[in-house]
Amino acid sequence: MLDPIKEGALWAIMFLPLSSFAIITLVSFLGLTRSGAWSPRYSGYLTIAAIFGSFLLSLWALDSVADSDGVRIGFDAHEWLTVGGLEVNIGITLDGLTGVMLVVVTGVSLLVQIYSQEYMRGDEGYNRYFAFMSLFTTSMLGLVLASSVLQLFVFWELVGLSSYLLIGFWFHKDSARRAATKAFMVTRIGDLGFMIALLIVFTETGSLDIGEIHEAAIAGAIGSTALTFFALGLFAGASGKSAQFPLHTWLPDAMEGPTPVSALIHAATMVAAGVYLVARFFPVFAESEDALLTVAVIGSITTIIAALLGIVATDIKRVMAYSTISQLGYMMMGLGVGGMVAAIFHLFTHAFFKALLFLGAGSVNHATGTFDMRRMGGLRRFMPITYGTMVVACLALVGVFPFAGFWSKDEILADAWEDRPWVFFVAMAGVYLTALYVGRMIIMTFYGEYRGGLQAEDEEHKGDAHAGGHHGDPHESPALMTLPLVVLAALAFAAGFLNAPGIDWLGEIIEGWLPHDTEVTHTDFKLWIAATSVAIGLAGLWTAWAIYQVKLLDAARIRSALGPLPQLLENRYYLDYLYETVFVKELVLGSARWGLALWDEYVIDGAVNGVATATGWSAKQLRLAQAGQVQLYGGVMFLGTIAAVVGILVVNP
C-alpha cells in the first residue's frame, strides 16, 4: 500500500479543480467581481493553475502505475456510513486504466482552459464559465478514481449536472436551454439502467467495491442471468453518456454550448465516460457473451448511422458531433469483440484529434462568426495554422499512416477480424464514411472562395459568435488559441506510437490491471488489414474531392440515385420527431392531460358533487325529525343517548 503522502497526492488530483470551483463561486457570491477586487481573468488563471497541478500529478500517477506494469495499487477505503447491511466506503483506485484516463482528462482540460482564455474574452459569464469547467473536471476525475460503484455513480450524476450547466451556459438562448434539458433527460434514461444494475449487483454480492464485484463475477458467484442484466444495465448508462443508438440524439443539440465545452465534454471526456464504464467492468462483460454481443451490435449501428448523418450536416460543429458519436461506436465495437486495450487506446488517441477538431471549429468561428460551412470556403489562405492543424486531425481521424488514429483504429479492426468478422466489415464501411464526411468538411471550409461568413449580430448565431469578439475579414486566431491547436496536432500525430507494434507500452499498462482469468482479444498487427483500411480511407477522401472540389461526380445525380435516403438523413431518421412529438407530446403529455381530465371529472368533481348530494339527502331526512310528533322526538333523543354512551365506552373502555 502506498504511504499517506502519496495517497494524498492522488486525492489532490481531484481536489485541486474542486478548490478552484469553490474559490470562484465564493468570489462571485461575495460580489468581489462587481467591486473590481477580483478581475474575471483571475478565474481563468486560477482554473488553469489548478488543472495544471492535477495534470502534473496525473503524469506522476501514470508513471507510478507504469512501474508496476499497470497492476492495481491498493488503498484502504474509508468508511462513510452503514445502513443495515449496506456499508458505503469512499476510496480511490489506481491502475493502468485509471492512470491513462487521468492524463487524458487533465491534459485535454488544461489545453481547453488555455484556449478558453481568449475564446471567452469579454463574455459576461466569464467567471461562471470557469467555475463550471472546474466543477466538470472535478466530477470526471472523481468518476475515474472511484473505488466503489456507488461512488462512481455519484460522480457519474455530477458529470451529467456539469454538462447540463455548460450546454445551457448561454441560457438567454432558447435553443441552449432546450439542448441542456434534452441532454439531461435523455442521459437520465440510461442512468436509470445504471441504477438498476447497481441494485442488482448489491443484491447478488452484498458489496459495492469494484474489485470485489470483478472477483465475484469471475468466480461465478453471480448468477448468469443476474450477471447479464447487471452488465446490460451498466451498458444502458454507458449508452446515454456515450451517445449510443438510440440515446444519441442529445449530442448534436449539445453543440449549443461554447465550443471549448464541446471540445472537452463532447469529444474527449464526458462522452468517453461510457466507454470507460464498460472497460472498468470488462471482467463482468467478459463473463456474459450476450452482453458483449449487445455492445458490439449497438456500437456497429451507432458507427454507421452517425457517420451517414455527418455527410449531410452543414454546421461544422454538428459534423464533429456526429463524428464523435460514430467514433464512440468504434470504441464500443472494440469492447464488444473483447478488444478492451484497443478500445481504450482509441479513446486515448481520439481525445486529442477530436478535441483539436472542435477547437479548430471554434477558431474558424472566431474568424467568420458562423459555424455554417456553406458560408465559409477559402480559409486556408487566411488561417494557415488552423488549416494545417485541422488537416492533421482529419488524417488521424480517417486513420492514415502514420497518424495516431491509424494505430488505434487498426487494433480495433484486427481484433474484430479475429473475434467477430461481421463487425470488421461494418468498421471498414465506417472508415469510408468517415473519410467522406471529413473530406467534405475540409473542402467546404478551407477550399474554394470565401463566401462571406456571418455577422456576429445575427440573432440566430449569437452565443459562440460573440464569444471571440473579433469578426470581419477572415484572420488567424490569437496565439492563446493557436498554441493548444499546435500541441494537440503534435499529439494527434505522435500519440499512436505509444502503442505501435513492437512498442506496446501503453497497451501493457492498460491491460495490466485486468484479473488474470479475464479473456481479452489481442491480435497482432496485420499488414493487410492496415493497408486495406488506409486504402479505403483514401478512397473516401478521393470521393469527397471528386464531388465537392472538382465536381467530377454530380452531387445532384447521386442524391437522386439514393432515393429517400438523403431526406431520411436530413431529418435525422425522424428520431427527434418520434421522441419529442410522438412519445413526449402525444403519449406522455397527451396521456397526462387525458388522465388529469378524468381525475378532475370523476374524482374532484365527483367528490364535490357527492358531498353536495349527500348533504341534500341528509337535510331532507333531518327535516322529518321536525314533524311535530312527540314520539319521533323521543326516539331521536334515545338514539342520541345510545350513541353518546357508545362513544364514551370506546374512548374510555
MARMIKOL-384782 format. One record per residue (C-alpha): residue number from 1; residue in three letters; chain; x, y, z. Coordinates in steps of 0.5 Angstrom, whole numbers, plus 2048, in hexadecimal, padded with zeros to 3 digits. Layout:
 num residu chaine  xx  yy  zz
 NUM    ALA      A   X   Y   Z
...
***
This chain:
 num residu chaine  xx  yy  zz
   1    MET      A 800 800 800
   2    LEU      A 802 807 7FE
   3    ASP      A 804 80C 804
   4    PRO      A 7FF 811 806
   5    ILE      A 803 817 803
   6    LYS      A 803 813 7FC
   7    GLU      A 7FB 812 7FD
   8    GLY      A 7FA 819 7FF
   9    ALA      A 7FD 81B 7F8
  10    LEU      A 7F8 816 7F5
  11    TRP      A 7F3 81A 7F8
  12    ALA      A 7F5 820 7F7
  13    ILE      A 7F5 81F 7EF
  14    MET      A 7ED 81F 7F0
  15    PHE      A 7ED 825 7F6
  16    LEU      A 7F1 82A 7F2
  17    PRO      A 7EC 82C 7ED
  18    LEU      A 7E7 82B 7F2
  19    SER      A 7EA 830 7F6
  20    SER      A 7EA 835 7F0
  21    PHE      A 7E3 834 7EF
  22    ALA      A 7E2 835 7F7
  23    ILE      A 7E6 83C 7F7
  24    ILE      A 7E3 83F 7F0
  25    THR      A 7DC 83D 7F3
  26    LEU      A 7DE 841 7F9
  27    VAL      A 7E0 847 7F6
  28    SER      A 7DA 847 7F2
  29    PHE      A 7D6 846 7F8
  30    LEU      A 7D9 84C 7FB
  31    GLY      A 7D9 851 7F5
  32    LEU      A 7E0 852 7F5
  33    THR      A 7E0 852 7ED
  34    ARG      A 7DB 857 7ED
  35    SER      A 7DF 85B 7F2
  36    GLY      A 7E5 85B 7EE
  37    ALA      A 7E9 857 7F3
  38    TRP      A 7E9 851 7EF
  39    SER      A 7EB 851 7E8
  40    PRO      A 7E7 84C 7E3
  41    ARG      A 7EE 84A 7E0
  42    TYR      A 7F0 847 7E7
  43    SER      A 7EA 842 7E7
  44    GLY      A 7EE 83F 7E0
  45    TYR      A 7F5 840 7E3
  46    LEU      A 7F2 83C 7EA
  47    THR      A 7EF 837 7E6
  48    ILE      A 7F5 836 7E1
  49    ALA      A 7FA 835 7E7
  50    ALA      A 7F5 830 7EB
  51    ILE      A 7F4 82C 7E5
  52    PHE      A 7FC 82C 7E3
  53    GLY      A 7FD 82A 7EA
  54    SER      A 7F9 824 7E9
  55    PHE      A 7FC 822 7E2
  56    LEU      A 803 822 7E6
  57    LEU      A 800 81D 7EB
  58    SER      A 7FD 819 7E6
  59    LEU      A 803 818 7E2
  60    TRP      A 806 816 7E8
  61    ALA      A 801 811 7EA
  62    LEU      A 801 80E 7E3
  63    ASP      A 809 80E 7E4
  64    SER      A 808 80A 7EA
  65    VAL      A 803 805 7E7
  66    ALA      A 807 804 7E1
  67    ASP      A 80D 802 7E6
  68    SER      A 808 7FC 7E9
  69    ASP      A 806 7FA 7E2
  70    GLY      A 7FF 7FD 7E2
  71    VAL      A 7FD 7F9 7E8
  72    ARG      A 7F9 7FC 7ED
  73    ILE      A 7FC 7FF 7F3
  74    GLY      A 7F8 7FE 7F9
  75    PHE      A 7F5 804 7FE
  76    ASP      A 7F1 803 804
  77    ALA      A 7EA 805 803
  78    HIS      A 7E7 80A 808
  79    GLU      A 7E0 808 80C
  80    TRP      A 7DB 80E 80A
  81    LEU      A 7D4 80B 80D
  82    THR      A 7D1 804 80F
  83    VAL      A 7CA 803 80E
  84    GLY      A 7C7 7FC 810
  85    GLY      A 7CB 7F7 80B
  86    LEU      A 7CE 7FD 807
  87    GLU      A 7D5 7FF 808
  88    VAL      A 7D7 805 804
  89    ASN      A 7DE 807 803
  90    ILE      A 7E2 80C 800
  91    GLY      A 7E8 80B 7FD
  92    ILE      A 7ED 80B 7F7
  93    THR      A 7F0 806 7F2
  94    LEU      A 7F6 807 7EE
  95    ASP      A 7F7 802 7E8
  96    GLY      A 7F9 802 7E1
  97    LEU      A 7F2 804 7DE
  98    THR      A 7F2 80A 7E4
  99    GLY      A 7F9 80D 7E2
 100    VAL      A 7F7 80D 7DB
 101    MET      A 7F1 811 7DC
 102    LEU      A 7F3 816 7E1
 103    VAL      A 7F8 818 7DC
 104    VAL      A 7F3 819 7D6
 105    VAL      A 7EE 81C 7DB
 106    THR      A 7F3 821 7DE
 107    GLY      A 7F7 822 7D7
 108    VAL      A 7F2 824 7D3
 109    SER      A 7EE 828 7D8
 110    LEU      A 7F5 82C 7D9
 111    LEU      A 7F5 82E 7D2
 112    VAL      A 7EE 830 7D1
 113    GLN      A 7EE 834 7D7
 114    ILE      A 7F4 838 7D4
 115    TYR      A 7F0 838 7CD
 116    SER      A 7EA 83B 7D1
 117    GLN      A 7EE 841 7D4
 118    GLU      A 7EE 844 7CD
 119    TYR      A 7E8 841 7CA
 120    MET      A 7E3 843 7D0
 121    ARG      A 7E6 84A 7D1
 122    GLY      A 7E1 84F 7D2
 123    ASP      A 7DC 84A 7D4
 124    GLU      A 7D7 84D 7D9
 125    GLY      A 7D7 846 7DC
 126    TYR      A 7DF 845 7DC
 127    ASN      A 7DF 843 7E4
 128    ARG      A 7D9 83F 7E4
 129    TYR      A 7DC 83B 7DE
 130    PHE      A 7E3 839 7E1
 131    ALA      A 7DF 837 7E7
 132    PHE      A 7DB 832 7E4
 133    MET      A 7E1 830 7E0
 134    SER      A 7E5 82F 7E6
 135    LEU      A 7DF 82B 7E9
 136    PHE      A 7DE 827 7E3
 137    THR      A 7E6 825 7E3
 138    THR      A 7E5 823 7EB
 139    SER      A 7DF 81F 7E9
 140    MET      A 7E2 81B 7E3
 141    LEU      A 7E9 81A 7E8
 142    GLY      A 7E4 817 7EE
 143    LEU      A 7E1 812 7E9
 144    VAL      A 7E8 810 7E6
 145    LEU      A 7EB 80F 7ED
 146    ALA      A 7E5 80C 7F1
 147    SER      A 7E6 805 7F4
 148    SER      A 7DE 803 7F5
 149    VAL      A 7D9 803 7F0
 150    LEU      A 7D4 808 7F5
 151    GLN      A 7DA 80D 7F5
 152    LEU      A 7DB 80C 7ED
 153    PHE      A 7D3 80D 7ED
 154    VAL      A 7D3 814 7F1
 155    PHE      A 7D9 817 7ED
 156    TRP      A 7D5 814 7E6
 157    GLU      A 7CF 818 7E8
 158    LEU      A 7D3 81E 7EA
 159    VAL      A 7D6 81E 7E3
 160    GLY      A 7CF 81E 7E0
 161    LEU      A 7CE 824 7E4
 162    SER      A 7D4 828 7E2
 163    SER      A 7D3 826 7DB
 164    TYR      A 7CC 829 7DC
 165    LEU      A 7CE 82F 7DE
 166    LEU      A 7D3 830 7D9
 167    ILE      A 7CF 82E 7D3
 168    GLY      A 7CA 833 7D5
 169    PHE      A 7CF 838 7D7
 170    TRP      A 7CC 83E 7D3
 171    PHE      A 7C5 83D 7D6
 172    HIS      A 7C3 843 7D2
 173    LYS      A 7C2 83F 7CC
 174    ASP      A 7BC 83A 7CC
 175    SER      A 7C0 835 7C8
 176    ALA      A 7C5 835 7CD
 177    ARG      A 7C0 834 7D3
 178    ARG      A 7BC 82E 7CF
 179    ALA      A 7C3 82B 7CD
 180    ALA      A 7C5 82B 7D4
 181    THR      A 7BF 828 7D6
 182    LYS      A 7BF 823 7D1
 183    ALA      A 7C6 820 7D2
 184    PHE      A 7C4 820 7DA
 185    MET      A 7BD 81C 7D9
 186    VAL      A 7C0 817 7D3
 187    THR      A 7C6 815 7D7
 188    ARG      A 7C2 814 7DD
 189    ILE      A 7BE 80F 7DA
 190    GLY      A 7C5 80B 7D9
 191    ASP      A 7C6 80D 7E0
 192    LEU      A 7C0 809 7E2
 193    GLY      A 7C3 803 7E0
 194    PHE      A 7CA 804 7E3
 195    MET      A 7C6 805 7EA
 196    ILE      A 7C2 7FE 7E9
 197    ALA      A 7C9 7FB 7E7
 198    LEU      A 7CB 7FE 7EE
 199    LEU      A 7C5 7FB 7F2
 200    ILE      A 7C6 7F4 7EE
 201    VAL      A 7CE 7F3 7F0
 202    PHE      A 7CD 7F5 7F7
 203    THR      A 7C7 7F0 7F8
 204    GLU      A 7CB 7EB 7F5
 205    THR      A 7D2 7EC 7F8
 206    GLY      A 7D1 7F1 7FE
 207    SER      A 7D6 7F5 7FC
 208    LEU      A 7D7 7FC 7F8
 209    ASP      A 7DF 7FB 7F8
 210    ILE      A 7E1 7FB 7F0
 211    GLY      A 7E7 7F6 7F2
 212    GLU      A 7E2 7F1 7F6
 213    ILE      A 7DD 7F1 7F0
 214    HIS      A 7E2 7EF 7EB
 215    GLU      A 7E4 7E9 7EF
 216    ALA      A 7DD 7E7 7F0
 217    ALA      A 7DC 7E7 7E9
 218    ILE      A 7E2 7E3 7E7
 219    ALA      A 7E1 7DE 7ED
 220    GLY      A 7D9 7DD 7EB
 221    ALA      A 7D6 7E0 7F1
 222    ILE      A 7D1 7E4 7ED
 223    GLY      A 7CC 7E0 7E9
 224    SER      A 7CD 7E0 7E2
 225    THR      A 7C6 7E4 7E1
 226    ALA      A 7C7 7E9 7E6
 227    LEU      A 7CE 7EA 7E3
 228    THR      A 7CC 7EB 7DC
 229    PHE      A 7C6 7F0 7DF
 230    PHE      A 7CC 7F4 7E3
 231    ALA      A 7D0 7F4 7DD
 232    LEU      A 7CA 7F7 7D9
 233    GLY      A 7C8 7FC 7DE
 234    LEU      A 7D0 7FF 7DE
 235    PHE      A 7CF 7FF 7D6
 236    ALA      A 7C9 803 7D7
 237    GLY      A 7CC 808 7DB
 238    ALA      A 7D2 808 7D6
 239    SER      A 7CE 809 7D0
 240    GLY      A 7CB 80F 7D3
 241    LYS      A 7D1 812 7D5
 242    SER      A 7D5 810 7CE
 243    ALA      A 7CF 812 7CA
 244    GLN      A 7CE 80B 7C7
 245    PHE      A 7C8 809 7C3
 246    PRO      A 7C2 80A 7C5
 247    LEU      A 7C4 80F 7CA
 248    HIS      A 7C9 813 7C5
 249    THR      A 7C4 819 7C4
 250    TRP      A 7C6 81D 7C9
 251    LEU      A 7CD 81E 7C7
 252    PRO      A 7CC 822 7C0
 253    ASP      A 7C8 827 7C4
 254    ALA      A 7CD 828 7CA
 255    MET      A 7D1 82C 7C5
 256    GLU      A 7CD 832 7C7
 257    GLY      A 7D2 832 7CD
 258    PRO      A 7D9 836 7CC
 259    THR      A 7DE 833 7C7
 260    PRO      A 7E3 831 7CC
 261    VAL      A 7DE 82E 7D0
 262    SER      A 7DD 829 7CA
 263    ALA      A 7E4 828 7CA
 264    LEU      A 7E5 826 7D1
 265    ILE      A 7DE 823 7D3
 266    HIS      A 7DB 820 7CC
 267    ALA      A 7E2 81E 7C9
 268    ALA      A 7E7 81C 7CE
 269    THR      A 7E4 81B 7D5
 270    MET      A 7DD 81A 7D7
 271    VAL      A 7DA 816 7D1
 272    ALA      A 7E0 812 7D2
 273    ALA      A 7DE 810 7D9
 274    GLY      A 7D9 80B 7D6
 275    VAL      A 7DF 807 7D2
 276    TYR      A 7E3 808 7D9
 277    LEU      A 7DD 805 7DD
 278    VAL      A 7DD 7FF 7D8
 279    ALA      A 7E4 7FE 7D8
 280    ARG      A 7E4 7FF 7E0
 281    PHE      A 7DF 7F9 7E1
 282    PHE      A 7E2 7F5 7DB
 283    PRO      A 7E4 7EF 7DF
 284    VAL      A 7DC 7EF 7E0
 285    PHE      A 7DA 7F0 7D9
 286    ALA      A 7DF 7EA 7D7
 287    GLU      A 7DB 7E5 7DB
 288    SER      A 7D5 7E7 7D7
 289    GLU      A 7D5 7E5 7D0
 290    ASP      A 7CE 7E8 7CF
 291    ALA      A 7D1 7EF 7D2
 292    LEU      A 7D7 7EF 7CD
 293    LEU      A 7D2 7EE 7C7
 294    THR      A 7CE 7F3 7C9
 295    VAL      A 7D3 7F8 7CA
 296    ALA      A 7D6 7F6 7C3
 297    VAL      A 7CF 7F7 7C0
 298    ILE      A 7CE 7FD 7C3
 299    GLY      A 7D5 800 7C1
 300    SER      A 7D4 7FE 7BA
 301    ILE      A 7CD 801 7B9
 302    THR      A 7D0 807 7BC
 303    THR      A 7D6 808 7B8
 304    ILE      A 7D2 807 7B1
 305    ILE      A 7CC 80C 7B3
 306    ALA      A 7D0 811 7B6
 307    ALA      A 7D5 811 7B0
 308    LEU      A 7D0 812 7AB
 309    LEU      A 7CD 818 7AF
 310    GLY      A 7D4 81B 7AF
 311    ILE      A 7D4 81B 7A7
 312    VAL      A 7CD 820 7A6
 313    ALA      A 7CF 824 7AC
 314    THR      A 7D0 82B 7AA
 315    ASP      A 7D2 82E 7B1
 316    ILE      A 7DA 82C 7B2
 317    LYS      A 7D9 82B 7BA
 318    ARG      A 7D3 826 7B8
 319    VAL      A 7D7 823 7B3
 320    MET      A 7DC 822 7B9
 321    ALA      A 7D7 820 7BE
 322    TYR      A 7D4 81A 7B9
 323    SER      A 7DC 818 7B8
 324    THR      A 7DC 818 7C0
 325    ILE      A 7D6 813 7C0
 326    SER      A 7D9 80F 7BB
 327    GLN      A 7E0 80E 7BE
 328    LEU      A 7DD 80C 7C4
 329    GLY      A 7D9 807 7C1
 330    TYR      A 7E0 804 7BE
 331    MET      A 7E2 804 7C5
 332    MET      A 7DC 800 7C7
 333    MET      A 7DD 7FB 7C2
 334    GLY      A 7E4 7FA 7C4
 335    LEU      A 7E2 7F9 7CB
 336    GLY      A 7DC 7F4 7C8
 337    VAL      A 7E2 7F0 7C5
 338    GLY      A 7E6 7EF 7CB
 339    GLY      A 7EB 7F5 7C9
 340    MET      A 7EB 7F9 7CF
 341    VAL      A 7F2 7FB 7CE
 342    ALA      A 7F1 7FD 7C7
 343    ALA      A 7EA 801 7C9
 344    ILE      A 7EE 805 7CF
 345    PHE      A 7F4 806 7CA
 346    HIS      A 7EF 809 7C5
 347    LEU      A 7EC 80D 7CB
 348    PHE      A 7F2 810 7CC
 349    THR      A 7F4 812 7C5
 350    HIS      A 7ED 814 7C4
 351    ALA      A 7ED 819 7C9
 352    PHE      A 7F3 81D 7C6
 353    PHE      A 7F1 81D 7BF
 354    LYS      A 7E9 81E 7C0
 355    ALA      A 7EB 824 7C5
 356    LEU      A 7EF 827 7C0
 357    LEU      A 7EA 827 7BB
 358    PHE      A 7E5 82A 7C0
 359    LEU      A 7EA 830 7C2
 360    GLY      A 7EB 831 7BA
 361    ALA      A 7E4 832 7B9
 362    GLY      A 7E4 837 7BF
 363    SER      A 7EA 83A 7BB
 364    VAL      A 7E6 83A 7B5
 365    ASN      A 7E0 83D 7B8
 366    HIS      A 7E4 842 7BB
 367    ALA      A 7E7 845 7B5
 368    THR      A 7E0 844 7B1
 369    GLY      A 7DA 845 7B6
 370    THR      A 7D7 83F 7B4
 371    PHE      A 7D7 837 7B4
 372    ASP      A 7D3 836 7AD
 373    MET      A 7D8 833 7A8
 374    ARG      A 7D4 836 7A3
 375    ARG      A 7D7 83D 7A5
 376    MET      A 7DE 83B 7A5
 377    GLY      A 7E3 839 7A0
 378    GLY      A 7EA 83B 79E
 379    LEU      A 7EC 83C 7A5
 380    ARG      A 7F3 838 7A4
 381    ARG      A 7F6 83F 7A2
 382    PHE      A 7F3 843 7A8
 383    MET      A 7F4 83E 7AD
 384    PRO      A 7FA 839 7AC
 385    ILE      A 7FC 837 7B3
 386    THR      A 7F4 835 7B4
 387    TYR      A 7F4 832 7AD
 388    GLY      A 7FA 82E 7AE
 389    THR      A 7F9 82B 7B5
 390    MET      A 7F2 829 7B3
 391    VAL      A 7F4 825 7AD
 392    VAL      A 7F9 821 7B2
 393    ALA      A 7F3 820 7B6
 394    CYS      A 7EF 81E 7B0
 395    LEU      A 7F4 819 7AE
 396    ALA      A 7F5 816 7B5
 397    LEU      A 7ED 815 7B5
 398    VAL      A 7ED 812 7AE
 399    GLY      A 7F3 80D 7B0
 400    VAL      A 7F8 80F 7AB
 401    PHE      A 7FF 80C 7AD
 402    PRO      A 803 80E 7B1
 403    PHE      A 7FE 813 7B5
 404    ALA      A 7FB 811 7BC
 405    GLY      A 7F4 80E 7B9
 406    PHE      A 7F8 809 7B4
 407    TRP      A 7FB 805 7BA
 408    SER      A 7F5 805 7BF
 409    LYS      A 7F0 804 7B9
 410    ASP      A 7F4 7FF 7B6
 411    GLU      A 7F4 7FB 7BD
 412    ILE      A 7EC 7FB 7BD
 413    LEU      A 7EC 7F8 7B6
 414    ALA      A 7F1 7F3 7B8
 415    ASP      A 7ED 7F1 7BE
 416    ALA      A 7E6 7F1 7BA
 417    TRP      A 7E9 7EC 7B5
 418    GLU      A 7EB 7E7 7BA
 419    ASP      A 7E5 7E7 7BE
 420    ARG      A 7DF 7EA 7BA
 421    PRO      A 7E1 7EA 7B3
 422    TRP      A 7DA 7EE 7B1
 423    VAL      A 7DC 7F3 7B6
 424    PHE      A 7E2 7F4 7B2
 425    PHE      A 7DE 7F5 7AB
 426    VAL      A 7DA 7FB 7AF
 427    ALA      A 7E0 7FE 7B2
 428    MET      A 7E3 7FE 7AB
 429    ALA      A 7DD 801 7A8
 430    GLY      A 7DD 806 7AE
 431    VAL      A 7E5 808 7AB
 432    TYR      A 7E2 80A 7A4
 433    LEU      A 7DC 80E 7A7
 434    THR      A 7E1 812 7AC
 435    ALA      A 7E6 814 7A6
 436    LEU      A 7E0 816 7A2
 437    TYR      A 7DD 81B 7A7
 438    VAL      A 7E4 81D 7AA
 439    GLY      A 7E6 81F 7A2
 440    ARG      A 7DF 822 7A1
 441    MET      A 7E0 827 7A8
 442    ILE      A 7E8 829 7A6
 443    ILE      A 7E6 82A 79F
 444    MET      A 7E0 82F 7A0
 445    THR      A 7E3 832 7A6
 446    PHE      A 7EA 833 7A3
 447    TYR      A 7EA 833 79B
 448    GLY      A 7E7 837 796
 449    GLU      A 7E5 83E 797
 450    TYR      A 7E3 841 79E
 451    ARG      A 7DB 842 79E
 452    GLY      A 7DB 848 7A3
 453    GLY      A 7DA 845 7AA
 454    LEU      A 7D4 847 7AE
 455    GLN      A 7D4 84E 7B2
 456    ALA      A 7D4 84D 7BA
 457    GLU      A 7CE 851 7BB
 458    ASP      A 7CA 84B 7B7
 459    GLU      A 7C5 849 7BD
 460    GLU      A 7C5 842 7BA
 461    HIS      A 7CC 841 7BC
 462    LYS      A 7CD 845 7C2
 463    GLY      A 7D1 842 7C7
 464    ASP      A 7D7 83F 7C4
 465    ALA      A 7D7 844 7BF
 466    HIS      A 7D8 84A 7C4
 467    ALA      A 7DD 846 7C9
 468    GLY      A 7E3 847 7C5
 469    GLY      A 7E1 84E 7C4
 470    HIS      A 7E5 84F 7BD
 471    HIS      A 7E2 84F 7B6
 472    GLY      A 7E2 852 7B0
 473    ASP      A 7E7 84F 7AB
 474    PRO      A 7EA 848 7AC
 475    HIS      A 7F0 848 7B0
 476    GLU      A 7F4 843 7B4
 477    SER      A 7F2 843 7BB
 478    PRO      A 7F7 845 7C1
 479    ALA      A 7FD 842 7C4
 480    LEU      A 7F9 83F 7CA
 481    MET      A 7F4 83C 7C5
 482    THR      A 7F9 839 7C0
 483    LEU      A 7FE 836 7C5
 484    PRO      A 7F9 831 7C8
 485    LEU      A 7F8 82F 7C1
 486    VAL      A 7FF 82E 7BF
 487    VAL      A 800 82A 7C6
 488    LEU      A 7FA 826 7C4
 489    ALA      A 7FC 825 7BD
 490    ALA      A 803 822 7BF
 491    LEU      A 7FF 81D 7C4
 492    ALA      A 7FB 81B 7BE
 493    PHE      A 801 819 7BA
 494    ALA      A 805 816 7BF
 495    ALA      A 801 813 7C5
 496    GLY      A 800 80D 7C1
 497    PHE      A 807 80B 7C1
 498    LEU      A 806 80A 7C9
 499    ASN      A 803 803 7C7
 500    ALA      A 805 802 7C0
 501    PRO      A 807 7FA 7BE
 502    GLY      A 80E 7F9 7C2
 503    ILE      A 80D 7FE 7C7
 504    ASP      A 806 7FD 7CA
 505    TRP      A 808 801 7D0
 506    LEU      A 801 804 7D1
 507    GLY      A 7FE 7FD 7D0
 508    GLU      A 801 7FA 7D5
 509    ILE      A 7FF 7FF 7DA
 510    ILE      A 7F8 7FF 7D8
 511    GLU      A 7F8 7F7 7D8
 512    GLY      A 7FC 7F6 7DF
 513    TRP      A 7F6 7F8 7E4
 514    LEU      A 7F2 7F2 7E1
 515    PRO      A 7F1 7EC 7E5
 516    HIS      A 7F5 7E6 7E2
 517    ASP      A 7EF 7E2 7E1
 518    THR      A 7EC 7E7 7DC
 519    GLU      A 7EC 7E6 7D5
 520    VAL      A 7EE 7EB 7D0
 521    THR      A 7EE 7EB 7C9
 522    HIS      A 7F5 7EE 7C7
 523    THR      A 7F7 7ED 7C0
 524    ASP      A 7FE 7EE 7BD
 525    PHE      A 7FF 7F4 7B8
 526    LYS      A 7FC 7F1 7B1
 527    LEU      A 7FF 7F5 7AB
 528    TRP      A 7FA 7F3 7A6
 529    ILE      A 7F4 7F6 7AB
 530    ALA      A 7F8 7FC 7AC
 531    ALA      A 7FA 7FD 7A4
 532    THR      A 7F2 7FC 7A3
 533    SER      A 7F0 801 7A8
 534    VAL      A 7F5 806 7A5
 535    ALA      A 7F2 805 79E
 536    ILE      A 7EB 805 7A0
 537    GLY      A 7EC 80C 7A4
 538    LEU      A 7F0 80F 79E
 539    ALA      A 7EA 80D 799
 540    GLY      A 7E5 810 79E
 541    LEU      A 7EA 817 79D
 542    TRP      A 7EA 816 796
 543    THR      A 7E2 815 795
 544    ALA      A 7E2 81C 799
 545    TRP      A 7E7 81F 795
 546    ALA      A 7E3 81D 78F
 547    ILE      A 7DC 81F 791
 548    TYR      A 7DE 826 795
 549    GLN      A 7E4 828 792
 550    VAL      A 7E5 826 78A
 551    LYS      A 7DE 825 789
 552    LEU      A 7E0 81E 786
 553    LEU      A 7DA 81B 789
 554    ASP      A 7D3 81E 788
 555    ALA      A 7D0 81F 790
 556    ALA      A 7C9 820 78D
 557    ARG      A 7C9 81A 789
 558    ILE      A 7CC 816 78F
 559    ARG      A 7C6 819 793
 560    SER      A 7C1 817 78E
 561    ALA      A 7C4 810 78E
 562    LEU      A 7C4 80F 795
 563    GLY      A 7BC 810 795
 564    PRO      A 7B9 811 79C
 565    LEU      A 7C0 810 7A0
 566    PRO      A 7C2 818 7A0
 567    GLN      A 7BB 81A 7A2
 568    LEU      A 7BC 815 7A8
 569    LEU      A 7C3 817 7AA
 570    GLU      A 7C1 81F 7A9
 571    ASN      A 7BB 81D 7AE
 572    ARG      A 7C0 819 7B3
 573    TYR      A 7BC 813 7B2
 574    TYR      A 7B6 816 7B5
 575    LEU      A 7B8 814 7BB
 576    ASP      A 7B7 81B 7BE
 577    TYR      A 7B0 81B 7BC
 578    LEU      A 7AF 814 7BF
 579    TYR      A 7B2 816 7C5
 580    GLU      A 7AF 81D 7C6
 581    THR      A 7A9 81D 7C3
 582    VAL      A 7A6 816 7C3
 583    PHE      A 7A9 814 7CA
 584    VAL      A 7A9 81A 7CE
 585    LYS      A 7A4 81F 7CB
 586    GLU      A 79F 819 7C9
 587    LEU      A 7A0 814 7CD
 588    VAL      A 7A3 817 7D4
 589    LEU      A 79F 81E 7D4
 590    GLY      A 799 81B 7D0
 591    SER      A 798 815 7D5
 592    ALA      A 799 81A 7DB
 593    ARG      A 794 81F 7D8
 594    TRP      A 78F 819 7D7
 595    GLY      A 791 817 7DE
 596    LEU      A 790 81D 7E1
 597    ALA      A 78A 81F 7DE
 598    LEU      A 787 818 7E0
 599    TRP      A 789 81A 7E7
 600    ASP      A 786 820 7E7
 601    GLU      A 780 81E 7E4
 602    TYR      A 77F 818 7E9
 603    VAL      A 783 819 7EF
 604    ILE      A 783 820 7F0
 605    ASP      A 77C 822 7ED
 606    GLY      A 779 81B 7F0
 607    ALA      A 77C 81D 7F7
 608    VAL      A 779 824 7F7
 609    ASN      A 772 821 7F3
 610    GLY      A 772 81B 7F8
 611    VAL      A 772 820 7FE
 612    ALA      A 76D 824 7FC
 613    THR      A 768 81E 7FA
 614    ALA      A 76A 81B 801
 615    THR      A 769 822 804
 616    GLY      A 762 823 801
 617    TRP      A 760 81C 802
 618    SER      A 762 81D 80A
 619    ALA      A 75E 823 80A
 620    LYS      A 758 820 807
 621    GLN      A 758 81A 80C
 622    LEU      A 759 81F 812
 623    ARG      A 753 823 810
 624    LEU      A 74F 81D 812
 625    ALA      A 751 81E 819
 626    GLN      A 74E 825 81A
 627    ALA      A 747 822 818
 628    GLY      A 744 824 81F
 629    GLN      A 743 81C 821
 630    VAL      A 745 81B 829
 631    GLN      A 746 814 828
 632    LEU      A 74B 816 822
 633    TYR      A 74F 81B 826
 634    GLY      A 750 816 82C
 635    GLY      A 752 810 827
 636    VAL      A 758 815 824
 637    MET      A 75A 817 82C
 638    PHE      A 75A 810 82D
 639    LEU      A 75F 80E 827
 640    GLY      A 763 814 829
 641    THR      A 764 812 830
 642    ILE      A 766 80B 82E
 643    ALA      A 76B 80E 829
 644    ALA      A 76E 812 82F
 645    VAL      A 76F 80C 833
 646    VAL      A 772 808 82E
 647    GLY      A 777 80E 82C
 648    ILE      A 779 80E 834
 649    LEU      A 77A 807 834
 650    VAL      A 77E 807 82E
 651    VAL      A 782 80D 830
 652    ASN      A 783 80A 838
 653    PRO      A 782 803 838
***
